[in-house]
Amino acid sequence: MINANNIPIEQHPLEPFLPSGARILMLGSFPPQHKRWSMEFFYPNRQNDMWRLMGLIFYGNREYFLTTNGNFDKERIVRFCIEKGIALYDTASAVRRLKDNASDKFLEVVTPTDIAALLKQIPQCSAIVTTGQRATEVIVEKFGCEMPKVGGVTDVVIEGRTLQFWRMPSSSRAYPLALEKKAEAYKEMLLAQGVLQI
């Protein structure tokens, strides 16, 4: 049995990314260990397909946000998120990793993120989007709302403010769904929230 008290607490290594005019707040669980990063930004692991999904949906090219050496292009991603109104953070601001990997299943949330404080900084935001099971559970536990099915949406009320609450399939390759199928779910959400126009 794991004795969590012997495991160090990790503080979130990134500041919330909250561009003015953001329409959606995308929330993962917590970043992977730094050794897995290919850039100093959200979804930095090369084995995570978030930026391939966005490349495919917006530009028809899953490699749009990749550099020639296969890393993610942080500057291009940041510009894209500002332009499209996508804010980014995670549902935990401090965790213990109960196993030496990036799996949500082995993350103990020590300090949940103050989501209401983030939302106050992005008054035009109309939706919270979770990008995995653990992140979804944290929102449901904290705000007592219904848990949407994967790809689905419900309402969540946070300090009197009603937002759409979307639960997306995880962008991790550990989640057993083809990239194109994940892209369909993300595309539906992005269209519904006015982030993507066709």
Buried (B, 14 or more C-beta within 10 A) or exposed (E): EEEEEEBEEBEBEEEBBBBEEBBBBBBBBBBBEEEBBBBEBBBBBBEBBBBBBBBBBBEEEBEBBBBEEEBBBBEBBBEBBBEBBBBBBBBBBBBBBBEEBBBBEBBBBBEBBEBEEBBBBBEEBBBBBBBBBBBBBBBBEBBEBEBBEBBBBBEBEBEEEEBBBBBBBBBBBEBEBEEEEBBEBBBBBBEBBEBBEE
